[in-house]
Amino acid sequence: MPSLSLLATSPPLLSAALAAAGLPVAAPYPAPLSAPQIVPIAWSLSAPQDSQTPPSDPGPPESGPPTPEGEEPVSEILVEGQVGPPKSDPIEAINEESYRAVQAVDAAVIEPVANAYRDGLPEPVRDGLGNVVRNLGEPSVALNFLLQGKVGKALETLGRMAINTTIGVGGLFDVAGKSRHINLPYRRNGFANTLGFYGVGAGPYLYLPVTGATTVRDLLGSTLDQALLPFAVGKPFNKPAYAATYFVVNGLDQRLEFDEELAKIKASEDPYLMRRETYLAQRRRDIAQLKGEPISEMDQMRLEELEGTPAEAPAIPAPADDGAPVEAPANPEALLITQPR
């Protein structure tokens, strides 16, 4: 008979001995549970590789500052960009809301009135009213040419005004511009151009409910243009009737003349952005023409997209007289503007 110690250590032998002695035998002891095994799991961010495919050679390490011992290398992606409104448009949110409000008023009121003005008045009458408005702006044009040192253009502008005021019946007919024997074309100019000519920056971009797209410099210059005749001459240019007539006729003429340009802006992906960038590009071109300087490629592309023609500013050989038309602040959606095209 097996010894007790052997039976105690061997459950099968103990069961057999109990059975031989006629004692009941319980169910055999279950096999002892083995100790749990801890399997380490390695986490990796790299893509899984086939166990039969040897890992590819990672190549030489990227250049960079050495990593201190005991620290894992850290990869960083640097993204540079501008946060907030651009420097040229610091109150962009307010200007954009003003732009949307003006466009809503334009679609509901200004455009229908401009179309009625176009369709209701014969073309010669509309042209005559526009000629009168331009003739009233000639003193400001001549003065600013003189301030810019362009004496020849100043004299031509004064001669044009004298011819149209007398032979052209108070400016109703543009005799000086349309007569091939006289050939004195209309040139736009103003105090805003003079400020830019002498290096005054445009300042922040503004979009105002009445004036439309402008800058601080252009707003100041337009105000001086508007105030020249009322303060320098007086009656009847300081009367409300004159201001109202000038205001309405000039605004409607501008709206009709720039209708195609406004349609392009409205059809763009971001009309506010396009209006701002094209206006600023036009003003930079105007100042460049006065100085005889070229414009940037970016401005040229923006103006070609809007106007459909090459926008490069021609070089001006002599400041005294070059015969080329000079631009001044132009604003297709403005109702109050001093120097129309």
C-alpha positions as CSV (number, residue, x, y, z in Angstrom):
1,M,0.0,0.0,0.0
2,P,1.4,3.3,-0.9
3,S,2.8,5.4,1.9
4,L,0.7,8.2,3.3
5,S,3.1,10.8,2.1
6,L,3.0,9.5,-1.4
7,L,-0.8,9.4,-1.4
8,A,-1.0,12.9,-0.1
9,T,1.2,14.2,-2.8
10,S,-0.4,12.1,-5.5
11,P,-4.1,12.5,-5.9
12,P,-4.5,9.6,-8.4
13,L,-2.9,7.1,-6.0
14,L,-5.1,8.3,-3.1
15,S,-8.2,7.7,-5.1
16,A,-7.1,4.2,-6.0
17,A,-6.3,3.3,-2.4
18,L,-9.7,4.5,-1.2
19,A,-11.4,2.5,-3.9
20,A,-9.5,-0.7,-2.8
21,A,-10.6,-0.2,0.7
22,G,-14.3,0.1,-0.3
23,L,-14.6,3.7,0.6
24,P,-16.5,6.1,-1.7
25,V,-14.3,8.1,-4.0
26,A,-15.2,11.7,-4.8
27,A,-14.6,13.3,-8.1
28,P,-10.9,13.6,-9.0
29,Y,-9.2,16.7,-8.0
30,P,-9.0,19.2,-10.8
31,A,-5.7,19.9,-12.3
32,P,-3.9,22.7,-10.5
33,L,-4.2,26.0,-12.1
34,S,-1.0,27.4,-13.5
35,A,0.1,30.8,-12.5
36,P,-1.2,33.5,-14.8
37,Q,1.3,34.7,-17.4
38,I,1.7,38.4,-18.2
39,V,2.3,39.0,-21.8
40,P,3.8,42.4,-22.6
41,I,2.1,44.4,-25.3
42,A,4.1,46.9,-27.3
43,W,2.2,49.8,-28.8
44,S,3.5,51.4,-31.9
45,L,2.3,54.2,-34.1
46,S,4.1,52.8,-37.1
47,A,2.2,50.9,-39.8
48,P,2.2,47.1,-39.3
49,Q,4.8,45.1,-41.2
50,D,4.7,41.6,-42.6
51,S,6.6,39.3,-40.2
52,Q,8.4,37.8,-43.2
53,T,9.4,41.2,-44.7
54,P,12.5,42.7,-43.1
55,P,12.0,46.3,-42.0
56,S,13.1,48.9,-44.4
57,D,16.2,51.0,-43.8
58,P,15.0,54.3,-42.3
59,G,17.9,56.1,-43.8
60,P,20.0,58.8,-42.2
61,P,18.3,60.7,-39.4
62,E,16.9,64.1,-40.2
63,S,19.2,67.1,-39.5
64,G,18.3,69.0,-36.5
65,P,19.4,69.8,-32.9
66,P,20.6,66.7,-31.0
67,T,18.1,65.1,-28.6
68,P,19.3,65.0,-25.0
69,E,19.8,61.6,-23.4
70,G,16.7,60.1,-21.9
71,E,14.3,62.3,-23.9
72,E,12.2,61.3,-26.9
73,P,12.5,63.3,-30.0
74,V,9.6,65.7,-30.6
75,S,8.4,66.5,-34.1
76,E,6.8,69.9,-34.6
77,I,5.0,71.5,-37.6
78,L,5.2,75.2,-37.7
79,V,2.3,77.0,-39.6
80,E,2.7,80.7,-40.2
81,G,-0.3,82.9,-41.0
82,Q,-2.1,86.1,-40.2
83,V,-4.6,86.1,-37.4
84,G,-7.3,88.7,-37.5
85,P,-8.1,91.4,-40.1
86,P,-5.4,92.7,-42.5
87,K,-3.4,95.8,-41.6
88,S,-5.1,97.7,-44.5
89,D,-8.6,96.9,-43.2
90,P,-8.4,96.9,-39.3
91,I,-12.2,97.2,-38.9
92,E,-13.0,94.5,-41.5
93,A,-16.0,93.1,-39.7
94,I,-17.7,96.5,-39.6
95,N,-16.8,97.4,-43.2
96,E,-18.2,94.1,-44.4
97,E,-21.5,94.6,-42.7
98,S,-21.6,98.1,-44.2
99,Y,-20.9,96.7,-47.6
100,R,-23.8,94.2,-47.3
101,A,-26.2,96.9,-46.2
102,V,-25.1,99.2,-49.1
103,Q,-25.6,96.3,-51.6
104,A,-29.0,95.6,-50.3
105,V,-30.0,99.3,-50.7
106,D,-28.4,99.4,-54.1
107,A,-30.4,96.4,-55.3
108,A,-33.7,97.7,-53.9
109,V,-33.4,101.4,-54.6
110,I,-30.3,102.8,-56.4
111,E,-30.1,100.4,-59.3
112,P,-33.8,100.7,-60.3
113,V,-33.6,104.5,-60.1
114,A,-30.4,104.5,-62.2
115,N,-32.1,102.4,-64.8
116,A,-35.1,104.6,-64.8
117,Y,-32.8,107.6,-65.2
118,R,-31.1,105.9,-68.2
119,D,-34.3,104.8,-69.9
120,G,-36.4,107.9,-69.1
121,L,-34.0,110.6,-70.3
122,P,-32.6,110.8,-73.8
123,E,-28.9,110.1,-74.1
124,P,-28.0,113.7,-75.1
125,V,-29.7,115.1,-72.0
126,R,-27.9,112.6,-69.7
127,D,-24.6,113.4,-71.4
128,G,-25.2,117.1,-71.0
129,L,-25.9,116.7,-67.3
130,G,-22.8,114.6,-66.8
131,N,-20.7,117.2,-68.7
132,V,-22.0,120.0,-66.4
133,V,-21.0,118.0,-63.3
134,R,-17.5,117.3,-64.8
135,N,-17.1,120.9,-65.7
136,L,-17.8,122.0,-62.1
137,G,-15.0,119.7,-61.0
138,E,-12.4,121.2,-63.3
139,P,-11.1,123.9,-60.8
140,S,-10.2,121.2,-58.3
141,V,-8.5,119.2,-61.1
142,A,-6.4,122.2,-62.3
143,L,-5.5,123.2,-58.7
144,N,-4.2,119.7,-57.9
145,F,-2.2,119.5,-61.1
146,L,-0.6,122.7,-60.1
147,L,0.2,121.4,-56.6
148,Q,1.8,118.3,-58.1
149,G,4.1,120.5,-60.3
150,K,2.3,119.6,-63.6
151,V,1.9,123.1,-64.9
152,G,1.1,122.0,-68.4
153,K,-1.8,119.9,-67.4
154,A,-3.1,122.6,-65.1
155,L,-3.2,125.1,-68.0
156,E,-4.8,122.6,-70.3
157,T,-7.5,121.9,-67.7
158,L,-8.2,125.6,-67.3
159,G,-8.4,126.0,-71.0
160,R,-10.7,123.0,-71.3
161,M,-13.0,124.5,-68.6
162,A,-13.0,127.9,-70.4
163,I,-14.0,126.4,-73.7
164,N,-16.7,124.2,-72.4
165,T,-18.1,126.9,-70.2
166,T,-18.4,129.4,-73.1
167,I,-18.8,127.5,-76.3
168,G,-20.2,124.5,-74.6
169,V,-23.0,126.5,-73.0
170,G,-22.0,126.2,-69.3
171,G,-20.5,122.7,-69.8
172,L,-23.5,121.0,-71.4
173,F,-21.3,120.1,-74.4
174,D,-17.8,118.7,-74.2
175,V,-16.5,120.8,-77.1
176,A,-12.9,120.7,-75.8
177,G,-12.8,116.9,-75.5
178,K,-14.7,115.8,-78.6
179,S,-13.4,118.3,-81.1
180,R,-10.4,116.8,-82.9
181,H,-9.0,120.3,-83.5
182,I,-8.9,121.1,-79.8
183,N,-8.4,117.6,-78.3
184,L,-8.3,118.4,-74.6
185,P,-9.5,115.2,-72.9
186,Y,-11.0,115.2,-69.5
187,R,-8.5,114.3,-66.7
188,R,-9.5,113.3,-63.2
189,N,-7.5,114.5,-60.3
190,G,-8.0,115.6,-56.7
191,F,-6.5,116.3,-53.3
192,A,-6.4,112.6,-52.5
193,N,-4.0,112.1,-55.4
194,T,-1.9,115.1,-54.3
195,L,-1.6,113.6,-50.8
196,G,-0.5,110.3,-52.3
197,F,1.9,112.0,-54.7
198,Y,3.8,113.5,-51.8
199,G,4.0,110.2,-49.9
200,V,0.9,110.3,-47.7
201,G,-0.2,106.7,-47.1
202,A,-3.7,105.5,-47.9
203,G,-4.5,104.7,-44.2
204,P,-7.1,102.2,-43.2
205,Y,-9.7,101.0,-45.7
206,L,-13.2,102.1,-45.1
207,Y,-16.6,101.2,-46.5
208,L,-19.1,103.9,-45.7
209,P,-22.8,103.8,-46.4
210,V,-22.8,106.9,-48.6
211,T,-19.3,107.2,-49.9
212,G,-18.7,103.5,-50.5
213,A,-15.2,102.1,-50.8
214,T,-12.5,104.6,-49.7
215,T,-9.6,105.1,-47.3
216,V,-8.9,107.7,-44.7
217,R,-6.7,109.6,-47.2
218,D,-9.2,109.5,-50.0
219,L,-12.0,110.5,-47.7
220,L,-10.1,113.6,-46.6
221,G,-9.2,114.4,-50.2
222,S,-12.7,114.0,-51.5
223,T,-14.0,116.3,-48.7
224,L,-11.6,119.0,-49.8
225,D,-12.6,118.6,-53.4
226,Q,-16.3,118.9,-52.5
227,A,-15.7,122.0,-50.4
228,L,-13.5,123.9,-52.9
229,L,-16.3,125.6,-54.9
230,P,-18.6,126.4,-52.0
231,F,-15.8,128.0,-49.9
232,A,-13.8,129.6,-52.7
233,V,-16.6,130.9,-54.9
234,G,-19.6,130.9,-52.7
235,K,-23.0,131.5,-54.3
236,P,-24.7,129.6,-55.9
237,F,-22.4,126.6,-55.1
238,N,-23.0,126.9,-51.4
239,K,-26.7,126.4,-51.8
240,P,-28.4,123.1,-50.9
241,A,-30.0,123.0,-54.3
242,Y,-26.6,122.8,-56.0
243,A,-25.3,120.2,-53.6
244,A,-28.4,118.0,-54.1
245,T,-28.3,118.3,-57.9
246,Y,-24.6,117.5,-58.0
247,F,-25.2,114.6,-55.6
248,V,-28.0,112.9,-57.5
249,V,-26.7,113.4,-61.1
250,N,-23.2,112.4,-60.3
251,G,-24.2,109.3,-58.3
252,L,-26.6,108.1,-61.0
253,D,-24.0,108.6,-63.8
254,Q,-21.4,106.7,-61.7
255,R,-23.9,103.8,-61.1
256,L,-24.6,103.4,-64.8
257,E,-21.0,103.7,-66.0
258,F,-19.7,101.1,-63.6
259,D,-22.7,98.7,-63.9
260,E,-20.6,96.0,-65.6
261,E,-17.8,96.3,-63.0
262,L,-20.2,96.0,-60.2
263,A,-21.8,92.9,-61.7
264,K,-18.3,91.2,-61.9
265,I,-17.7,92.0,-58.2
266,K,-21.1,90.6,-57.1
267,A,-20.5,87.4,-59.1
268,S,-17.2,86.7,-57.5
269,E,-16.7,84.2,-54.7
270,D,-16.1,86.9,-52.1
271,P,-17.5,90.2,-53.3
272,Y,-16.4,92.2,-50.3
273,L,-12.8,91.0,-50.6
274,M,-12.7,91.6,-54.4
275,R,-14.2,95.1,-53.9
276,R,-11.6,96.0,-51.3
277,E,-8.6,94.6,-53.2
278,T,-9.5,96.1,-56.5
279,Y,-10.2,99.5,-55.1
280,L,-6.9,99.6,-53.3
281,A,-5.2,98.4,-56.5
282,Q,-6.8,101.1,-58.5
283,R,-5.7,103.7,-56.1
284,R,-2.1,102.4,-56.1
285,R,-2.2,102.6,-59.9
286,D,-3.5,106.2,-59.8
287,I,-0.6,107.3,-57.6
288,A,1.9,105.3,-59.7
289,Q,0.7,107.0,-62.8
290,L,1.3,110.4,-61.3
291,K,4.8,109.4,-60.2
292,G,5.6,107.6,-63.5
293,E,6.2,104.3,-61.6
294,P,5.0,100.8,-62.5
295,I,2.5,98.9,-60.5
296,S,3.0,95.5,-58.9
297,E,2.2,92.2,-60.7
298,M,-0.4,91.4,-58.1
299,D,-2.2,94.7,-58.7
300,Q,-2.0,94.3,-62.4
301,M,-3.6,90.8,-62.2
302,R,-6.4,92.1,-60.0
303,L,-7.2,95.0,-62.3
304,E,-7.0,92.8,-65.4
305,E,-9.5,90.5,-63.8
306,L,-11.9,93.4,-63.0
307,E,-11.4,95.6,-66.0
308,G,-10.5,93.0,-68.6
309,T,-7.6,95.1,-70.0
310,P,-3.9,95.3,-69.2
311,A,-3.6,97.5,-66.1
312,E,0.1,98.4,-66.2
313,A,0.8,102.0,-65.4
314,P,2.6,103.7,-68.2
315,A,5.8,105.5,-67.4
316,I,5.5,109.3,-67.4
317,P,8.6,110.9,-69.0
318,A,8.1,114.5,-67.7
319,P,6.2,115.8,-64.8
320,A,5.2,119.0,-66.6
321,D,3.1,117.6,-69.4
322,D,2.6,114.1,-70.7
323,G,-0.9,114.2,-72.2
324,A,-1.9,111.0,-70.4
325,P,-5.2,110.9,-68.5
326,V,-4.6,110.8,-64.7
327,E,-7.0,108.9,-62.5
328,A,-8.5,110.2,-59.2
329,P,-10.6,108.5,-56.6
330,A,-13.3,106.6,-58.4
331,N,-16.1,104.7,-56.7
332,P,-18.8,103.0,-58.7
333,E,-21.2,102.4,-55.8
334,A,-20.7,105.8,-54.2
335,L,-23.5,108.3,-54.2
336,L,-21.4,111.2,-53.1
337,I,-18.2,111.6,-55.2
338,T,-16.3,114.6,-56.3
339,Q,-14.5,113.7,-59.5
340,P,-16.4,111.4,-61.8
341,R,-14.9,109.7,-64.8
